[in-house]
Amino acid sequence: MAREYQNDRIAERRTNKSIWLGFTSIVAVLAIGLSTYFGIKYHEARKVDLNSSSYYERQIANVYHQSLYRLSDSLDNSEANLGKILVSNDSNQIQKLLIKTEGLAESAVDDMNTLPAEEDIVNSASRYFNQLSDYCKNIGEGLSTSGKLTKEQKDNLRNLKNVGSSLSKSFRKISQKDDTIIWNTNSGGSRTMSIFMDDVKENTFEYPQLVYDGPFSDSVTKKTFDVKAISHDEVEKKLREAFKEYNVSKIEFKQEVDAKAQVYLFDITLDGDNYYIETAKDGTVAQLNANFTTETTKNTMPEDQCSDAAAKMAKALGYDVSPMWVSQTIDGRVYVNMISREGRTLLYPDMVKMAVDCSTGKVVGIDAYGYIANHKKRQYPTDYITVESAKEVLNDEVVVNRHFMAVVPKGNKEVFCYEFHCTSGGDDYLIYIDAQNKKEVEILKIVDGQMGYTVM
């Protein structure tokens, strides 16, 4: 009986086991089937979503929102940095903050130019960011000489900070709106996007021209270099020849970097002083920065001699430019803006800026990025208006003293213009009229005692 009972128990367990195995198999099959079904449905839904116009519109909108957020962050951080600079008494700390602000401003230009906003707003904002970047770089270089900011420099930074503060509030408000990005459908059924920026007021960008400025010195220019690369050794030979009157004692290749464009970075010693040089890959000097501190001297050379020194250096470096605007002396340096010319046509995008030490007459700073990127043989329009027709646009109260043809930067574009040198109410102005459509492109006021029209 015991054995029969044991056999019955074994049989029962086997039966139960078979039942559970069968049930588990059914559940597994159902699970696989259901997961496959829902997986197919998900991928079908995902496929539909990926192929729908709304999906791509959301993706594009996300990109623009990210640019807006980055722009707002850059403005907030720049405003904070400028505030710190104005209260700091430590030259090293100020130098670091200026470098950080310069980088933030350059990043903001990129973000601003990705946004589908009104051209006037994009151009005005980009102009501000370029102005901020250039000015931080400019006074940062001079700071190594004096060790402190002048009252005028602080006032300029305060003006830039106020503009940045207004812009920051506007962009924060814009980025937080639900209806910031607007989609429009044209008659052909195509969809276009725009960003509503009425919160950016026209008077936001009202601030004085800065002391080192000539016309369009803060313009947005193409930054890439279309040049044929040569070796580091060949570049070194070019540099030794170009700076032979500056007693070159050392040139050391440091690295290849991607700054505003792809460049070679060299460490160079001229007349016993150390500099950093950035060159395009064909060896053309794109930038020269002093890496030393000198005492500010009261014995300054006349501006025309500083201008001549810059012109001589430009010729040695192969720049087809000549001096046009010269700033007042700042911390023992004069800043010379040089442009290229074709006959009587002034080419403002092809600009080179140089800093000249007033005590030695030596060039101690160069920025030729705009020249290398933009200098080319241009095709000019043949259907442009006469100078008499362009004058008809001018206000009756201005007196025209002289005029030139000029190519001027407008955002990332170039406009062929008449440049009129005018006087009104005791003030001097430069007025630019589009030579094709007679529209007013730009008006610049010449500030007496801050910058001089010394060479033309």
Secondary structure, DSSP 4 states (H G I P E B T S, - for coil): -HHHHHHHHHHHHHHHHHHHHHHHHHHHHHHHHHHHHHHHHHHHHHHHHHTSHHHHHHHHHHHHHHHHHHHHHHHHHHHHHHHHHHH---HHHHHHHHHHHHHHHHHHHHHHHHS---HHHHHHHHHHHHHHHHHHHHHHHHHHHHSS--HHHHHHHHHHHHHHHHHHHHHHHHHT-TTSEEEEE-TTS-EEEEE--TTS-GGGG--PPPTT--TTTT-------------HHHHHHHHHHHTGGG-EEEEEEEEEEESSSEEEEEEEEETTEEEEEEE-TTS-EEEEEE-S-----S----HHHHHHHHHHHHHHTT---EEEEEEPPBTTEEEEEEEEEETTEEEEEEEEEEEEETTT--EEEEE-HHHHHH-------SSPPPHHHHHTTS-TT-EEEEEEEEEEEETTEEEEEEEEEEEETTEEEEEEEETTT--EEEEEEE-TTTEE----
